């Protein structure tokens, strides 16, 4: 029996398809450095060692911000290019950084970014984002081991300088 209201006959209920996005981690293997010295492995033991792995980042013409995801023995399990910015800036937000860190089940992280100018001195923004990322990591139970700035002549380590 058809129900009638003030606006006419009540339409028959229609079925609908419910679609939502599912998420899964997809990993790719990437070459981060060709012709690396034999002693370089995928384990992070010091700032110098990490710099040796990623010294080619200094050749980039735009600022790149990279997060290395590490297991409990400080072995690299994932490499994530969080942001590629402009000549002197890169937008980095803790939410974007830790989204992939959580997906990879990392125990710790190491951050690296380059200064295309070659000057490895940290800017005020570099110091602020490092502190924000460390605080966010502490909330999530993920250790931030270091943040390196890579330049033509070498690197700057926040951990070696006592900021981390």
DRENDO-1510 file (C-alpha; in Angstrom, 1 decimal, always signed):
<recs>
REC; n; res; u; v; w
REC; 1; UNK; +0.0; +0.0; +0.0 .
REC; 2; UNK; +1.4; +3.4; -1.0 .
REC; 3; UNK; +1.8; +6.0; +1.7 .
REC; 4; UNK; +0.7; +9.5; +0.8 .
REC; 5; UNK; +1.7; +12.6; +2.6 .
REC; 6; UNK; +1.2; +16.3; +1.9 .
REC; 7; UNK; +3.9; +16.3; -0.8 .
REC; 8; UNK; +2.6; +13.3; -2.7 .
REC; 9; UNK; +3.4; +9.6; -2.7 .
REC; 10; UNK; +6.3; +8.6; -0.5 .
REC; 11; UNK; +9.2; +7.3; -2.7 .
REC; 12; UNK; +10.4; +3.8; -2.4 .
REC; 13; UNK; +13.6; +3.5; -0.4 .
REC; 14; UNK; +16.6; +3.2; -2.7 .
REC; 15; UNK; +19.6; +1.1; -2.0 .
REC; 16; UNK; +23.0; +2.6; -1.9 .
REC; 17; UNK; +26.6; +1.4; -2.2 .
REC; 18; UNK; +28.7; +2.4; +0.8 .
REC; 19; UNK; +32.3; +3.1; -0.2 .
REC; 20; UNK; +35.1; +4.0; +2.1 .
REC; 21; UNK; +38.8; +4.1; +1.6 .
REC; 22; UNK; +41.0; +1.4; +3.2 .
REC; 23; UNK; +44.6; +2.0; +3.9 .
REC; 24; UNK; +47.6; -0.2; +3.6 .
REC; 25; UNK; +51.3; +0.4; +3.5 .
REC; 26; UNK; +53.0; +0.0; +0.2 .
REC; 27; UNK; +56.8; +0.0; +0.2 .
REC; 28; UNK; +59.2; +0.5; -2.7 .
REC; 29; UNK; +63.0; -0.1; -2.8 .
REC; 30; UNK; +65.0; +3.0; -3.7 .
REC; 31; UNK; +68.7; +3.6; -4.3 .
REC; 32; UNK; +69.7; +6.4; -2.0 .
REC; 33; UNK; +73.4; +6.4; -3.0 .
REC; 34; UNK; +75.5; +4.8; -5.6 .
REC; 35; UNK; +79.2; +4.0; -5.1 .
REC; 36; UNK; +79.0; +4.1; -1.3 .
REC; 37; UNK; +82.0; +3.1; +0.7 .
REC; 38; UNK; +82.1; -0.6; +1.8 .
REC; 39; UNK; +81.8; +0.3; +5.5 .
REC; 40; UNK; +78.5; +2.1; +5.0 .
REC; 41; UNK; +75.6; -0.2; +6.0 .
REC; 42; UNK; +71.9; +0.3; +6.7 .
REC; 43; UNK; +72.5; +0.7; +10.4 .
REC; 44; UNK; +72.8; +4.1; +12.0 .
REC; 45; UNK; +75.6; +4.3; +14.5 .
REC; 46; UNK; +76.6; +8.0; +14.4 .
REC; 47; UNK; +75.8; +11.3; +12.8 .
REC; 48; UNK; +78.9; +11.0; +10.6 .
REC; 49; UNK; +77.6; +7.6; +9.4 .
REC; 50; UNK; +74.2; +9.0; +8.5 .
REC; 51; UNK; +75.8; +11.9; +6.7 .
REC; 52; UNK; +77.9; +9.4; +4.7 .
REC; 53; UNK; +74.7; +7.6; +3.6 .
REC; 54; UNK; +73.0; +10.8; +2.6 .
REC; 55; UNK; +75.7; +13.2; +1.5 .
REC; 56; UNK; +74.3; +13.2; -2.0 .
REC; 57; UNK; +71.4; +15.1; -0.6 .
REC; 58; UNK; +73.7; +18.2; -0.6 .
REC; 59; UNK; +73.5; +18.2; -4.4 .
REC; 60; UNK; +69.8; +18.9; -4.5 .
REC; 61; UNK; +68.7; +22.3; -5.6 .
REC; 62; UNK; +65.6; +22.4; -3.5 .
REC; 63; UNK; +65.3; +21.7; +0.2 .
REC; 64; UNK; +64.4; +18.1; +0.9 .
REC; 65; UNK; +63.2; +16.9; +4.3 .
REC; 66; UNK; +63.7; +13.1; +4.9 .
REC; 67; UNK; +62.6; +10.9; +7.7 .
REC; 68; UNK; +64.5; +7.6; +8.4 .
REC; 69; UNK; +62.4; +5.1; +10.2 .
REC; 70; UNK; +64.5; +2.8; +12.4 .
REC; 71; UNK; +63.9; -0.5; +14.2 .
REC; 72; UNK; +64.9; -1.2; +17.8 .
REC; 73; UNK; +68.5; -1.8; +16.7 .
REC; 74; UNK; +68.7; +1.5; +14.8 .
REC; 75; UNK; +68.6; -0.3; +11.4 .
REC; 76; UNK; +66.8; +1.7; +8.6 .
REC; 77; UNK; +63.5; +0.0; +7.8 .
REC; 78; UNK; +62.1; +2.9; +5.8 .
REC; 79; UNK; +63.1; +6.1; +4.0 .
REC; 80; UNK; +60.4; +8.8; +3.6 .
REC; 81; UNK; +60.8; +12.0; +1.7 .
REC; 82; UNK; +58.4; +14.0; +3.8 .
REC; 83; UNK; +58.7; +17.3; +1.8 .
REC; 84; UNK; +60.4; +18.8; -1.1 .
REC; 85; UNK; +60.3; +22.6; -0.8 .
REC; 86; UNK; +61.9; +25.6; -2.5 .
REC; 87; UNK; +65.4; +27.0; -2.5 .
REC; 88; UNK; +65.4; +27.8; +1.2 .
REC; 89; UNK; +62.3; +26.3; +2.8 .
REC; 90; UNK; +60.4; +23.1; +3.2 .
REC; 91; UNK; +56.9; +22.7; +4.7 .
REC; 92; UNK; +57.1; +20.0; +7.5 .
REC; 93; UNK; +54.2; +19.2; +9.8 .
REC; 94; UNK; +54.4; +16.6; +12.6 .
REC; 95; UNK; +51.2; +14.9; +11.4 .
REC; 96; UNK; +52.7; +14.2; +7.9 .
REC; 97; UNK; +56.0; +13.0; +9.4 .
REC; 98; UNK; +54.5; +10.6; +11.9 .
REC; 99; UNK; +51.7; +9.2; +9.6 .
REC; 100; UNK; +54.3; +7.1; +7.8 .
REC; 101; UNK; +56.4; +6.4; +10.9 .
REC; 102; UNK; +53.4; +4.7; +12.5 .
REC; 103; UNK; +52.7; +2.7; +9.4 .
REC; 104; UNK; +56.2; +1.4; +9.3 .
REC; 105; UNK; +56.1; +0.4; +13.0 .
REC; 106; UNK; +59.3; +2.3; +13.6 .
REC; 107; UNK; +60.9; +2.5; +17.1 .
REC; 108; UNK; +62.9; +5.6; +16.4 .
REC; 109; UNK; +63.4; +8.2; +13.7 .
REC; 110; UNK; +66.2; +10.3; +12.3 .
REC; 111; UNK; +65.5; +13.5; +10.3 .
REC; 112; UNK; +67.7; +14.8; +7.5 .
REC; 113; UNK; +67.3; +17.8; +5.4 .
REC; 114; UNK; +69.6; +19.8; +3.1 .
REC; 115; UNK; +70.4; +23.4; +2.7 .
REC; 116; UNK; +71.0; +24.1; -1.0 .
REC; 117; UNK; +73.0; +27.2; +0.0 .
REC; 118; UNK; +75.6; +24.8; +1.5 .
REC; 119; UNK; +75.5; +26.5; +4.9 .
REC; 120; UNK; +74.6; +23.9; +7.5 .
REC; 121; UNK; +73.9; +26.3; +10.3 .
REC; 122; UNK; +70.3; +25.7; +11.6 .
REC; 123; UNK; +67.7; +28.4; +11.1 .
REC; 124; UNK; +65.2; +29.5; +13.8 .
REC; 125; UNK; +62.6; +27.4; +11.9 .
REC; 126; UNK; +64.9; +24.4; +11.8 .
REC; 127; UNK; +65.3; +24.5; +15.6 .
REC; 128; UNK; +61.5; +25.0; +16.1 .
REC; 129; UNK; +60.4; +22.1; +13.9 .
REC; 130; UNK; +63.0; +19.9; +15.5 .
REC; 131; UNK; +61.6; +20.6; +19.0 .
REC; 132; UNK; +58.0; +20.1; +17.7 .
REC; 133; UNK; +58.9; +16.8; +16.1 .
REC; 134; UNK; +60.7; +15.6; +19.2 .
REC; 135; UNK; +57.7; +16.5; +21.4 .
REC; 136; UNK; +55.3; +14.7; +19.0 .
REC; 137; UNK; +57.5; +11.7; +19.0 .
REC; 138; UNK; +57.6; +11.6; +22.8 .
REC; 139; UNK; +53.8; +11.6; +22.9 .
REC; 140; UNK; +53.7; +8.6; +20.4 .
REC; 141; UNK; +56.5; +6.7; +22.1 .
REC; 142; UNK; +58.9; +7.1; +19.2 .
REC; 143; UNK; +62.5; +8.3; +19.9 .
REC; 144; UNK; +64.0; +11.1; +17.8 .
REC; 145; UNK; +67.6; +10.2; +17.6 .
REC; 146; UNK; +68.9; +13.2; +15.6 .
REC; 147; UNK; +68.2; +15.8; +12.9 .
REC; 148; UNK; +71.0; +16.4; +10.4 .
REC; 149; UNK; +71.4; +19.4; +8.1 .
REC; 150; UNK; +73.4; +18.4; +5.1 .
REC; 151; UNK; +75.4; +20.9; +3.1 .
REC; 152; UNK; +78.3; +21.0; +0.6 .
REC; 153; UNK; +81.1; +21.1; +3.2 .
REC; 154; UNK; +79.6; +18.7; +5.7 .
REC; 155; UNK; +76.7; +18.5; +8.2 .
REC; 156; UNK; +75.2; +19.8; +11.4 .
REC; 157; UNK; +73.9; +17.4; +14.0 .
REC; 158; UNK; +71.3; +18.6; +16.5 .
REC; 159; UNK; +72.2; +15.6; +18.8 .
REC; 160; UNK; +75.9; +16.4; +18.7 .
REC; 161; UNK; +75.2; +20.0; +19.5 .
REC; 162; UNK; +73.0; +19.0; +22.5 .
REC; 163; UNK; +69.7; +20.3; +21.2 .
REC; 164; UNK; +68.2; +16.8; +21.1 .
</recs>
